[in-house]
Amino acid sequence: MPVTDQVGDFITRIRNAGAAGHSHTTAPFSKMKVHIAEILKDQGFIDDFEVVPEGYQGYIKMKLRYYNKKHVIREIKRISKPGRRTYSPVDKIPKIHNGLGIAIISTSKGIMTDKQARHYNAGGEILCTVW
């Protein structure tokens, strides 16, 4: 069955694998998911990821990060959904848990964190929040 919300499925796979205590999780490949995985790795929410070109589409294999046997990602939530897109100008980009979390935003300058979007003075679609 085809998935209509690729980013939502990607986020749910990470959330479910972390809740189950798995060391790795996989998701079908797309460029947007690779950019989100790069941000999660840079911010320390996952250990590593690799793109495996297998079959028709390939997939992304992510190594999840744990601290004291607890998943580092306490909450990962999809904000902008296919039925209700959520856009924000640069001056109204939310701070997640007083700067302890991040918001991943799709801007005209690429996919970036909320801090980077404020630095580049670019608003856009709020894809998800991670804390």
DSSP file (Angstrom, degrees, kcal/mol; ACC not computed):
  #  RESIDUE AA STRUCTURE BP1 BP2  ACC     N-H-->O    O-->H-N    N-H-->O    O-->H-N    TCO  KAPPA ALPHA  PHI   PSI    X-CA   Y-CA   Z-CA
    1    1 A M              0   0    0      0, 0.0     2,-0.1     0, 0.0     0, 0.0   0.000 360.0 360.0 360.0 129.1    0.0    0.0    0.0
    2    2 A P        -     0   0    0      0, 0.0     2,-0.5     0, 0.0     0, 0.0  -0.351 360.0-127.8 -70.8 148.0    1.5    3.4   -1.0
    3    3 A V        -     0   0    0      1,-0.1     3,-0.2    -2,-0.1     0, 0.0  -0.825  14.7-165.7 -96.4 129.4    2.3    5.9    1.7
    4    4 A T  S    S+     0   0    0     -2,-0.5     2,-0.7     1,-0.2    -1,-0.1   0.794  82.0  48.7 -86.0 -28.7    0.9    9.4    1.1
    5    5 A D     >  +     0   0    0      1,-0.2     4,-2.2     2,-0.1    -1,-0.2  -0.837  63.3 177.0-115.4  93.5    3.0   11.2    3.8
    6    6 A Q  H  > S+     0   0    0     -2,-0.7     4,-2.1     1,-0.2    -1,-0.2   0.893  81.8  46.6 -63.9 -42.8    6.6   10.2    3.2
    7    7 A V  H  > S+     0   0    0      2,-0.2     4,-2.5     1,-0.2    -1,-0.2   0.896 111.6  51.6 -69.2 -39.8    8.1   12.4    6.0
    8    8 A G  H  > S+     0   0    0      1,-0.2     4,-2.3     2,-0.2    -2,-0.2   0.899 110.4  48.9 -62.2 -41.0    5.4   11.4    8.5
    9    9 A D  H  X S+     0   0    0     -4,-2.2     4,-2.2     2,-0.2    -2,-0.2   0.899 110.7  51.4 -64.2 -41.2    6.2    7.7    7.8
   10   10 A F  H  X S+     0   0    0     -4,-2.1     4,-1.7     2,-0.2    -2,-0.2   0.919 111.8  46.2 -61.2 -46.4   10.0    8.4    8.2
   11   11 A I  H  X S+     0   0    0     -4,-2.5     4,-2.5     1,-0.2    -1,-0.2   0.894 111.6  51.7 -65.3 -41.0    9.4   10.1   11.6
   12   12 A T  H  X S+     0   0    0     -4,-2.3     4,-2.9     1,-0.2     5,-0.2   0.875 106.3  54.1 -65.3 -37.8    7.1    7.3   12.8
   13   13 A R  H  X S+     0   0    0     -4,-2.2     4,-2.2     2,-0.2    -1,-0.2   0.913 111.2  45.7 -62.1 -42.0    9.7    4.7   11.9
   14   14 A I  H  X S+     0   0    0     -4,-1.7     4,-2.2     2,-0.2    -2,-0.2   0.935 114.6  47.8 -65.7 -46.1   12.3    6.6   14.0
   15   15 A R  H  X S+     0   0    0     -4,-2.5     4,-2.1     1,-0.2    -2,-0.2   0.924 114.5  45.4 -60.9 -46.8    9.8    7.0   16.9
   16   16 A N  H  X S+     0   0    0     -4,-2.9     4,-1.9     2,-0.2    -1,-0.2   0.894 112.3  50.2 -67.3 -40.9    8.7    3.4   16.9
   17   17 A A  H  X>S+     0   0    0     -4,-2.2     5,-2.3    -5,-0.2     4,-0.7   0.893 112.1  48.5 -65.7 -38.7   12.2    1.9   16.6
   18   18 A G  H ><5S+     0   0    0     -4,-2.2     3,-0.5     1,-0.2    53,-0.2   0.894 110.9  49.8 -67.2 -39.8   13.3    4.1   19.6
   19   19 A A  H 3<5S+     0   0    0     -4,-2.1    -1,-0.2     1,-0.2    -2,-0.2   0.830 112.4  48.3 -67.5 -31.4   10.3    3.1   21.7
   20   20 A A  H 3<5S-     0   0    0     -4,-1.9    -1,-0.2    -5,-0.2    -2,-0.2   0.572 113.4-118.9 -85.3  -9.9   11.0   -0.6   20.9
   21   21 A G  T <<5 +     0   0    0     -4,-0.7    -3,-0.2    -3,-0.5     2,-0.1   0.718  54.0 161.7  81.1  21.6   14.7   -0.3   21.7
   22   22 A H      < -     0   0    0     -5,-2.3    -1,-0.2    -6,-0.2    42,-0.1  -0.432  38.5-144.9 -73.7 150.1   16.0   -1.2   18.3
   23   23 A S  S    S+     0   0    0      1,-0.1    41,-2.3    -2,-0.1     2,-0.3   0.792  81.3  24.0 -84.1 -29.2   19.6   -0.3   17.4
   24   24 A H  E     -A   63   0A   0     39,-0.2     2,-0.3    -7,-0.1    39,-0.2  -0.904  60.1-174.1-131.7 159.2   18.8    0.4   13.7
   25   25 A T  E     -A   62   0A   0     37,-1.9    37,-3.1    -2,-0.3     2,-0.3  -0.977  11.5-148.4-146.6 157.6   15.8    1.3   11.6
   26   26 A T  E     -A   61   0A   0     -2,-0.3    35,-0.2    35,-0.2    33,-0.0  -0.887  11.8-179.4-126.2 157.6   15.3    1.7    7.8
   27   27 A A  E     -A   60   0A   0     33,-1.7    33,-3.5    -2,-0.3   -17,-0.0  -0.982  40.4 -89.1-150.1 148.6   13.2    3.8    5.6
   28   28 A P  E     -A   59   0A   0      0, 0.0    31,-0.3     0, 0.0     2,-0.1  -0.285  56.1 -98.9 -58.6 146.2   12.7    4.1    1.8
   29   29 A F        +     0   0    0     29,-1.8     2,-0.3    23,-0.1     3,-0.1  -0.414  53.3 147.3 -73.3 138.5   15.1    6.5    0.2
   30   30 A S     >  -     0   0    0     -2,-0.1     4,-1.8     1,-0.1     5,-0.1  -0.920  51.8-118.8-156.9 156.0   14.3   10.1   -0.8
   31   31 A K  H  > S+     0   0    0     -2,-0.3     4,-2.1     1,-0.2     5,-0.2   0.875 113.5  54.1 -64.1 -37.4   16.5   13.2   -0.9
   32   32 A M  H  > S+     0   0    0      1,-0.2     4,-2.1     2,-0.2    -1,-0.2   0.910 108.1  49.5 -64.3 -41.4   14.3   15.0    1.7
   33   33 A K  H  > S+     0   0    0      1,-0.2     4,-2.6     2,-0.2    -1,-0.2   0.862 108.4  53.6 -66.3 -35.0   14.7   12.1    4.1
   34   34 A V  H  X S+     0   0    0     -4,-1.8     4,-2.3     2,-0.2    -1,-0.2   0.912 108.8  49.3 -64.4 -41.8   18.4   12.1    3.6
   35   35 A H  H  X S+     0   0    0     -4,-2.1     4,-2.0     2,-0.2    -2,-0.2   0.900 111.9  48.3 -64.0 -40.4   18.5   15.9    4.5
   36   36 A I  H  X S+     0   0    0     -4,-2.1     4,-2.5     1,-0.2    -2,-0.2   0.913 111.2  50.3 -65.6 -42.0   16.4   15.3    7.6
   37   37 A A  H  X S+     0   0    0     -4,-2.6     4,-2.2     2,-0.2    -2,-0.2   0.875 107.9  53.8 -63.6 -37.1   18.7   12.4    8.6
   38   38 A E  H  X S+     0   0    0     -4,-2.3     4,-2.7     2,-0.2    -1,-0.2   0.915 110.0  47.3 -61.8 -42.9   21.8   14.7    8.1
   39   39 A I  H  X S+     0   0    0     -4,-2.0     4,-2.3     2,-0.2    -2,-0.2   0.924 111.0  50.7 -64.7 -44.0   20.2   17.2   10.4
   40   40 A L  H  <>S+     0   0    0     -4,-2.5     5,-2.8     1,-0.2     6,-1.1   0.871 113.3  46.6 -62.4 -36.2   19.4   14.6   13.1
   41   41 A K  H ><5S+     0   0    0     -4,-2.2     3,-1.0     4,-0.2    -2,-0.2   0.923 111.9  49.5 -70.4 -44.7   23.0   13.3   12.9
   42   42 A D  H 3<5S+     0   0    0     -4,-2.7    -2,-0.2     1,-0.3    -1,-0.2   0.853 112.5  48.1 -62.5 -35.0   24.5   16.8   13.1
   43   43 A Q  T 3<5S-     0   0    0     -4,-2.3    -1,-0.3    -5,-0.2    -2,-0.2   0.485 117.7-112.4 -86.9  -3.0   22.3   17.7   16.1
   44   44 A G  T < 5S+     0   0    0     -3,-1.0    -3,-0.2    -4,-0.3    -2,-0.1   0.683  82.5 120.2  85.2  19.5   23.2   14.4   17.9
   45   45 A F  S   <S+     0   0    0     -5,-2.8    20,-0.8    -6,-0.2     2,-0.3   0.744  79.5  27.6 -88.6 -24.6   19.8   12.7   17.8
   46   46 A I  E    S-B   64   0A   0     -6,-1.1    -2,-0.2    18,-0.2    18,-0.2  -0.952  72.4-136.4-129.9 155.8   21.1    9.7   15.8
   47   47 A D  E    S-     0   0A   0     16,-2.1     2,-0.3    -2,-0.3    17,-0.2   0.950  73.8 -31.8 -75.3 -50.1   24.5    8.1   15.6
   48   48 A D  E     -B   63   0A   0     15,-1.1    15,-3.2     2,-0.0     2,-0.3  -0.976  50.5-157.5-161.9 166.0   24.9    7.6   11.9
   49   49 A F  E     -B   62   0A   0     -2,-0.3     2,-0.3    13,-0.3    13,-0.2  -0.983   5.0-166.1-149.5 157.2   23.0    6.8    8.7
   50   50 A E  E     -B   61   0A   0     11,-2.2    11,-3.0    -2,-0.3     2,-0.6  -0.993  21.9-126.2-143.9 150.4   23.9    5.3    5.3
   51   51 A V  E     -B   60   0A   0     -2,-0.3     9,-0.2     9,-0.2     7,-0.0  -0.871  22.2-161.3 -97.8 122.0   22.1    5.1    2.0
   52   52 A V  E     -B   59   0A   0      7,-3.3     7,-2.3    -2,-0.6     2,-1.9  -0.907   8.3-151.3-107.4 109.9   21.9    1.6    0.7
   53   53 A P        +     0   0    0      0, 0.0     2,-0.4     0, 0.0     5,-0.1  -0.514  42.0 145.7 -82.4  77.4   21.2    1.4   -3.1
   54   54 A E     >  -     0   0    0     -2,-1.9     4,-1.2     5,-0.1     3,-0.3  -0.935  54.1 -18.5-117.6 135.2   19.3   -1.9   -3.1
   55   55 A G  T  4 S-     0   0    0     -2,-0.4     4,-0.0     1,-0.2     0, 0.0  -0.337 112.6 -32.8  73.3-153.7   16.5   -2.7   -5.4
   56   56 A Y  T  4 S+     0   0    0      1,-0.1    -1,-0.2     2,-0.1     0, 0.0   0.929 139.1  11.4 -70.5 -47.9   14.4   -0.1   -7.2
   57   57 A Q  T  4 S-     0   0    0     -3,-0.3    -2,-0.2     1,-0.1    -1,-0.1   0.777  90.3-143.8-106.1 -33.6   14.5    2.7   -4.7
   58   58 A G     <  -     0   0    0     -4,-1.2   -29,-1.8    -5,-0.1     2,-0.3  -0.244  16.3-116.6  85.1 176.3   17.0    1.9   -2.1
   59   59 A Y  E     -AB  28  52A   0     -7,-2.3    -7,-3.3   -31,-0.3     2,-0.5  -0.964   7.1-117.1-149.8 166.3   16.7    2.7    1.6
   60   60 A I  E     -AB  27  51A   0    -33,-3.5   -33,-1.7    -2,-0.3     2,-0.6  -0.924  23.4-158.8-107.0 126.6   18.2    4.7    4.4
   61   61 A K  E     -AB  26  50A   0    -11,-3.0   -11,-2.2    -2,-0.5     2,-0.4  -0.937  12.3-168.0-108.6 120.9   19.6    2.7    7.3
   62   62 A M  E     -AB  25  49A   0    -37,-3.1   -37,-1.9    -2,-0.6     2,-0.6  -0.897  17.0-144.9-114.3 137.1   19.9    4.7   10.6
   63   63 A K  E     -AB  24  48A   0    -15,-3.2   -16,-2.1    -2,-0.4   -15,-1.1  -0.892  26.9-138.5 -97.0 118.7   21.8    3.8   13.8
   64   64 A L  E     - B   0  46A   0    -41,-2.3     2,-0.4    -2,-0.6   -18,-0.2  -0.396   9.7-128.1 -80.0 154.7   19.8    5.2   16.7
   65   65 A R        -     0   0    0    -20,-0.8     7,-2.0    -2,-0.1     8,-0.4  -0.855  24.2-175.7-107.3 137.1   21.4    6.8   19.7
   66   66 A Y  E     -C   71   0B   0     -2,-0.4     2,-0.4     5,-0.2     5,-0.2  -0.937  11.7-163.1-128.0 151.5   20.7    5.8   23.3
   67   67 A Y  E >  S-C   70   0B   0      3,-2.8     3,-1.3    -2,-0.3    -2,-0.0  -0.976  83.0 -10.0-135.8 121.5   21.9    7.3   26.6
   68   68 A N  T 3  S-     0   0    0     -2,-0.4     3,-0.1     1,-0.2    -1,-0.1   0.898 129.1 -58.7  53.2  43.9   21.6    5.1   29.8
   69   69 A K  T 3  S+     0   0    0      1,-0.2     2,-0.4   -48,-0.0    -1,-0.2   0.656 116.4 114.0  61.1  20.1   19.5    2.7   27.8
   70   70 A K  E <  S-C   67   0B   0     -3,-1.3    -3,-2.8   -49,-0.0    -1,-0.2  -0.954  76.1-105.1-118.4 142.0   16.9    5.4   26.9
   71   71 A H  E     -C   66   0B   0     -2,-0.4    -5,-0.2   -53,-0.2   -53,-0.0  -0.401  22.2-138.4 -63.4 134.7   16.3    6.8   23.4
   72   72 A V  S    S+     0   0    0     -7,-2.0     2,-0.9   -27,-0.2    -1,-0.1   0.854  88.6  76.9 -64.8 -35.9   17.9   10.2   23.0
   73   73 A I        +     0   0    0     -8,-0.4     3,-0.2   -28,-0.3    -2,-0.1  -0.676  57.0 177.9 -79.7 108.5   14.8   11.5   21.1
   74   74 A R  S    S+     0   0    0     -2,-0.9     2,-0.3     1,-0.3    -1,-0.2   0.880  71.7   5.1 -76.7 -38.9   12.2   12.1   23.7
   75   75 A E        +     0   0    0      2,-0.0    56,-2.9     0, 0.0     2,-0.4  -0.974  56.8 178.7-149.7 130.6    9.6   13.4   21.3
   76   76 A I  E     +D  130   0C   0     -2,-0.3     2,-0.4    54,-0.2    54,-0.2  -0.983  19.3 179.7-131.3 121.7    9.6   13.7   17.5
   77   77 A K  E     -D  129   0C   0     52,-2.4    52,-2.3    -2,-0.4     2,-0.4  -0.970  28.7-129.3-132.8 134.7    6.4   15.2   16.1
   78   78 A R  E     +D  128   0C   0     -2,-0.4    50,-0.3    50,-0.2     3,-0.1  -0.694  27.9 174.5 -78.7 127.5    5.2   15.9   12.6
   79   79 A I        +     0   0    0     48,-1.9     2,-0.6    -2,-0.4    48,-0.2   0.869  63.5  51.1-100.5 -59.3    3.9   19.5   12.4
   80   80 A S  S    S-     0   0    0     46,-1.3     5,-0.2    47,-0.5    -1,-0.2  -0.737  73.7-174.7 -86.7 119.9    3.0   20.2    8.8
   81   81 A K  B >   -H   84   0D   0      3,-2.1     3,-0.7    -2,-0.6   -76,-0.0  -0.702  39.0-106.5-112.7 163.0    0.8   17.5    7.4
   82   82 A P  T 3  S+     0   0    0      0, 0.0     3,-0.3     0, 0.0    -1,-0.1   0.840 121.6  44.1 -59.0 -32.8   -0.5   16.9    3.8
   83   83 A G  T 3  S+     0   0    0      1,-0.3     2,-0.2     0, 0.0    -3,-0.0   0.661 127.2  27.6 -85.3 -16.2   -4.0   18.0    4.8
   84   84 A R  B <  S-H   81   0D   0     -3,-0.7    -3,-2.1    -5,-0.0    -1,-0.3  -0.722  74.8-161.2-149.3  91.5   -2.9   21.0    6.8
   85   85 A R        -     0   0    0     -3,-0.3     2,-0.5    -5,-0.2    -5,-0.1  -0.494   8.4-151.1 -74.2 142.7    0.4   22.6    5.8
   86   86 A T        +     0   0    0     40,-0.2    40,-2.2    -2,-0.2     2,-0.3  -0.960  16.7 179.2-122.1 114.6    2.0   24.9    8.5
   87   87 A Y  E     -E  125   0C   0     -2,-0.5    38,-0.2    38,-0.2    36,-0.0  -0.816   4.7-169.3-112.5 153.3    4.2   27.8    7.3
   88   88 A S  E     -E  124   0C   0     36,-2.4    36,-1.9    -2,-0.3     5,-0.1  -0.992  19.7-129.4-144.5 132.9    6.0   30.3    9.4
   89   89 A P    >   -     0   0    0      0, 0.0     3,-1.6     0, 0.0     4,-0.2  -0.363  41.3-101.2 -71.3 165.5    7.7   33.6    8.7
   90   90 A V  G >  S+     0   0    0      1,-0.3     3,-0.9     2,-0.2    32,-0.1   0.823 120.4  54.3 -61.8 -33.6   11.2   33.9   10.1
   91   91 A D  G 3  S+     0   0    0      1,-0.2    -1,-0.3    30,-0.1    27,-0.0   0.585 111.1  46.2 -79.3  -7.4   10.1   36.1   13.1
   92   92 A K  G <  S+     0   0    0     -3,-1.6    -1,-0.2     2,-0.1    -2,-0.2   0.152  73.9 131.6-119.2  18.4    7.5   33.6   14.2
   93   93 A I    <   -     0   0    0     -3,-0.9    -3,-0.0    -4,-0.2     2,-0.0  -0.585  60.8-119.2 -69.2 127.2    9.5   30.3   14.0
   94   94 A P        -     0   0    0      0, 0.0     2,-0.5     0, 0.0     9,-0.1  -0.322  11.4-131.6 -73.0 150.4    8.9   28.6   17.3
   95   95 A K        -     0   0    0      7,-0.1     2,-0.7    19,-0.0     3,-0.5  -0.885  23.3-135.5 -96.1 131.3   11.6   27.7   19.9
   96   96 A I  S > >S-     0   0    0     -2,-0.5     5,-2.5     5,-0.4     3,-0.6  -0.795  76.6 -21.5 -95.4 116.6   11.3   24.1   21.0
   97   97 A H  G > 5S-     0   0    0     -2,-0.7     3,-1.6     1,-0.2    -1,-0.2   0.914 124.9 -54.7  49.4  51.9   11.6   23.6   24.8
   98   98 A N  G 3 5S-     0   0    0     -3,-0.5    -1,-0.2     1,-0.3    -2,-0.1   0.821 110.1 -45.9  54.7  37.9   13.5   27.0   25.2
   99   99 A G  G < 5S+     0   0    0     -3,-0.6    -1,-0.3     2,-0.0    -2,-0.2   0.394 116.8 106.5  91.3  -2.9   16.1   26.0   22.6
  100  100 A L  T < 5S+     0   0    0     -3,-1.6    -3,-0.2    -4,-0.5     2,-0.2   0.801  81.7  42.8 -77.7 -28.1   16.8   22.5   23.8
  101  101 A G  S   <S-     0   0    0     -5,-2.5    -5,-0.4    28,-0.0     2,-0.3  -0.485  80.5-129.9-105.4-179.9   15.0   20.9   20.9
  102  102 A I  E     -F  130   0C   0     28,-2.6    28,-3.1    -2,-0.2     2,-0.4  -0.924   0.5-144.4-130.1 156.4   14.9   21.8   17.2
  103  103 A A  E     -F  129   0C   0     -2,-0.3    11,-1.1    26,-0.2     2,-0.6  -0.981  18.8-141.3-113.9 133.8   12.4   22.4   14.5
  104  104 A I  E     -FG 128 113C   0     24,-2.9    23,-2.0    -2,-0.4    24,-1.3  -0.869  25.1-170.6 -98.6 123.4   13.2   21.1   11.0
  105  105 A I  E     -FG 126 112C   0      7,-3.3     7,-2.7    -2,-0.6     2,-0.8  -0.924  23.0-142.3-123.1 136.0   12.1   23.6    8.4
  106  106 A S  E     +FG 125 111C   0     19,-2.9    19,-2.1    -2,-0.4     5,-0.2  -0.871  36.3 170.3 -95.5 110.6   11.9   23.4    4.6
  107  107 A T  E >   -FG 124 110C   0      3,-2.4     3,-1.3    -2,-0.8    17,-0.2  -0.543  52.3 -99.1-111.9 177.6   12.9   26.8    3.3
  108  108 A S  T 3  S+     0   0    0     15,-0.5     3,-0.1     1,-0.2    16,-0.1   0.654 125.2  54.5 -70.5 -14.6   13.7   28.2   -0.1
  109  109 A K  T 3  S-     0   0    0      1,-0.4    -1,-0.2     8,-0.0     2,-0.2   0.268 124.9 -86.6-101.3   9.4   17.4   27.8    0.8
  110  110 A G  E <   -G  107   0C   0     -3,-1.3    -3,-2.4     2,-0.1     2,-0.5  -0.584  62.4 -41.4 117.2-179.0   17.0   24.1    1.7
  111  111 A I  E    S+G  106   0C   0     -5,-0.2     2,-0.3    -2,-0.2    -5,-0.2  -0.750  72.4 147.7 -88.3 129.0   16.0   22.0    4.7
  112  112 A M  E     -G  105   0C   0     -7,-2.7    -7,-3.3    -2,-0.5     2,-0.1  -0.920  46.1 -86.2-152.3 172.8   17.5   23.3    7.9
  113  113 A T  E  >  -G  104   0C   0     -2,-0.3     4,-2.2    -9,-0.2    -9,-0.2  -0.304  44.7-104.9 -79.5 169.8   17.0   23.7   11.6
  114  114 A D  H  > S+     0   0    0    -11,-1.1     4,-2.1     1,-0.2     5,-0.2   0.863 121.0  53.2 -64.4 -35.9   15.2   26.6   13.2
  115  115 A K  H  > S+     0   0    0      2,-0.2     4,-2.0     1,-0.2    -1,-0.2   0.908 110.1  46.8 -66.4 -41.6   18.4   28.3   14.3
  116  116 A Q  H  > S+     0   0    0      2,-0.2     4,-2.6     1,-0.2    -2,-0.2   0.889 109.9  54.0 -66.8 -38.2   19.9   28.1   10.8
  117  117 A A  H  X>S+     0   0    0     -4,-2.2     5,-2.6     1,-0.2     4,-0.5   0.899 109.2  48.1 -63.8 -40.1   16.6   29.5    9.4
  118  118 A R  H ><5S+     0   0    0     -4,-2.1     3,-0.5     3,-0.2    -1,-0.2   0.899 111.7  50.7 -65.3 -38.6   16.8   32.5   11.8
  119  119 A H  H 3<5S+     0   0    0     -4,-2.0    -2,-0.2     1,-0.2    -1,-0.2   0.912 115.6  40.5 -64.6 -42.9   20.5   33.0   10.8
  120  120 A Y  H 3<5S-     0   0    0     -4,-2.6    -1,-0.2     2,-0.1    -2,-0.2   0.436 109.4-124.9 -85.3   0.4   19.7   33.0    7.1
  121  121 A N  T <<5 +     0   0    0     -4,-0.5     2,-0.4    -3,-0.5    -3,-0.2   0.936  63.0 139.9  56.0  51.3   16.5   35.0    7.6
  122  122 A A      < -     0   0    0     -5,-2.6    -1,-0.2   -32,-0.1     2,-0.1  -0.986  34.0-167.9-131.0 123.9   14.4   32.4    5.9
  123  123 A G        +     0   0    0     -2,-0.4   -15,-0.5    -3,-0.1     2,-0.3  -0.421  24.8 132.2 -93.6 178.2   10.9   31.2    6.9
  124  124 A G  E     -EF  88 107C   0    -36,-1.9   -36,-2.4   -17,-0.2     2,-0.5  -0.981  53.8 -23.5 170.4-158.6    9.2   28.2    5.5
  125  125 A E  E     -EF  87 106C   0    -19,-2.1   -19,-2.9    -2,-0.3     2,-0.9  -0.706  52.1-135.2 -86.4 126.3    7.2   25.0    6.1
  126  126 A I  E     - F   0 105C   0    -40,-2.2   -46,-1.3    -2,-0.5   -21,-0.2  -0.719  25.5-180.0 -83.0 106.2    7.8   23.5    9.6
  127  127 A L  E     -     0   0C   0    -23,-2.0   -48,-1.9    -2,-0.9   -47,-0.5   0.953  56.0 -29.5 -74.3 -51.7    8.2   19.8    8.9
  128  128 A C  E     -DF  78 104C   0    -24,-1.3   -24,-2.9   -50,-0.3     2,-0.4  -0.982  49.0-126.3-160.4 166.6    8.7   18.5   12.4
  129  129 A T  E     -DF  77 103C   0    -52,-2.3   -52,-2.4    -2,-0.3     2,-0.4  -0.953  20.2-163.6-121.5 145.1   10.0   19.2   15.9
  130  130 A V  E      DF  76 102C   0    -28,-3.1   -28,-2.6    -2,-0.4   -54,-0.2  -0.992 360.0 360.0-131.2 133.2   12.5   17.1   17.8
  131  131 A W              0   0    0    -56,-2.9   -55,-0.2    -2,-0.4    -1,-0.1   0.306 360.0 360.0-142.7 360.0   13.2   17.1   21.5
